[in-house]
Amino acid sequence: SFCTLLSSLNTLNFKLSTSTIMTTNPIIAEYIWLSGADTHHDIRSKSRTLYLNDEEFQMSPAELLAAGKFPEWNFDGSSTNQAKGLNTEIALKAVAAYPHPFEKSVRTLAVLAECYVADGSEPTIDNTRAVARSVFDADTENSEPWFGLEQEYVLQHKEGRCLGWPERGFPYAQGPYYCSNGPVAYGRNLVVAHYEKCLQMGLKISGTNAEVMPGQWEYQVGPCTGIECGDHMVLSRWVYLRLLEDIGTFGLDMDVNFEVKPVKGDWNGSGLHTNFSTRQMRDPNGGMAAITEAVKRLENTVHLDVPFHGQNNNERLTGLHETSSYSDFTWGVGTRHTSVRIGNDVAAKGYGYFEDRRPGSDADPYLLSASLFSSSCAIPAPKLHALIPKYTRAWMGDLSKKAQ
């Protein structure tokens, strides 16, 4: 667009006017942002050329961000359904930067950005990262919240058929697919390519495995601290979208499905199990008491948390297929049919973390992590809770009656 060209010319003119003896090195910065419809497919981006001197060219992406080398940018919000009226400009502010996993011959960086109103004075109403920041910034106990997210998903053809499924009918029943190898591990080439690209980018991907339903996989993000959890999850989803643009390797008809129940019936749904701990929970002296206190708080906040667990999560949380009921909070040691699981290893040593098994695969990782932190650690979250009506669905009923 013209604003891209103008911004690049202004940057170059500034470099040339301030130092005629300084070499300018062009790099590509791809700005990536969420446009509000969801946090897995409605991920937008556009690229621009920036010019760095020799010293700047040797800096890491994080150092360039800290030095303010990624200028504020903008885009047309009317084209992303984020703005209406005469002034539809949305401002982009860089908040994180990484090596670009699809870099070719020119140095390229992936720049995560937040959306702000045109004058840059406040976040847009769909900027959930800003909402999550308000929760993490309200922590006065130096809690150091760690998150580990288990992202389940299904590889599928664009017409809706899961990878490995016959064109008509159903595959063999669940059983041979979980952590499988060989002919029933459908899509491993894509899964491994995604894993490697995320690691090249510097994202904290800690593992991957085939899941229970054929064509279903999981990767884990973390441990991440605070807002970093949402950043790495969103960018890991973006990596998948970019991989699927590779026509030569993966074909035109592939997609990645983040729906919580991609196939109805006696097939596993997809979750976003969230492992969580604070500095107090990880302390060998009193860690288990802190874990128990946090889990018991969650008994009273079902109505505050479930809205952020996914759009149609009731289809997944039925009490079957290793799930609990969405409306009844339960917990236990080593259990996989409860809302929260405390691992046997954690119970044995007396400190560590717990796993919230309720969130669905399509959940917004910013709101999900902020909600879990707020509810389990009694962190004030007025901006987060103001969003509850927007995310409440009819199937949720009056969950406030479940509060103890």
HELIX and SHEET records of a PDB file:
HELIX    1   1 PHE A    2  THR A   18  1                                  17    
HELIX    2   2 ASP A   54  PHE A   57  1                                   4    
HELIX    3   3 PRO A   61  ALA A   66  1                                   6    
HELIX    4   4 GLY A   77  THR A   80  5                                   4    
HELIX    5   5 THR A  128  PHE A  136  1                                   9    
HELIX    6   6 GLY A  182  VAL A  184  5                                   3    
HELIX    7   7 ARG A  188  MET A  201  1                                  14    
HELIX    8   8 GLU A  228  LEU A  243  1                                  16    
HELIX    9   9 ILE A  247  PHE A  250  1                                   4    
HELIX   10  10 GLY A  287  LEU A  298  1                                  12    
HELIX   11  11 VAL A  302  ASP A  305  1                                   4    
HELIX   12  12 VAL A  306  PHE A  308  5                                   3    
HELIX   13  13 ASN A  313  GLU A  315  5                                   3    
HELIX   14  14 ASN A  344  LYS A  349  1                                   6    
HELIX   15  15 PRO A  365  CYS A  377  1                                  13    
HELIX   16  16 PRO A  382  HIS A  385  1                                   4    
HELIX   17  17 ILE A  388  TYR A  391  1                                   4    
HELIX   18  18 ALA A  394  MET A  396  5                                   3    
HELIX   19  19 LEU A  399  LYS A  402  5                                   4    
SHEET    1   A 5 ILE A  43  LEU A  52  0                                        
SHEET    2   A 5 ASN A  25  LEU A  34 -1                                        
SHEET    3   A 5 THR A 108  TYR A 116  1                                        
SHEET    4   A 5 GLU A  89  PRO A  99 -1                                        
SHEET    5   A 5 TRP A  73  ASP A  76 -1                                        
SHEET    1   B 4 ILE A 205  ALA A 210  0                                        
SHEET    2   B 4 GLN A 216  THR A 225 -1                                        
SHEET    3   B 4 TRP A 146  HIS A 157 -1                                        
SHEET    4   B 4 MET A 254  ASN A 257 -1                                        
SHEET    1   C 7 ILE A 205  ALA A 210  0                                        
SHEET    2   C 7 GLN A 216  THR A 225 -1                                        
SHEET    3   C 7 TRP A 146  HIS A 157 -1                                        
SHEET    4   C 7 LEU A 272  SER A 277 -1                                        
SHEET    5   C 7 PHE A 354  ASP A 356 -1                                        
SHEET    6   C 7 VAL A 340  ILE A 342 -1                                        
SHEET    7   C 7 TRP A 331  VAL A 333  1                                        
END                                                                             
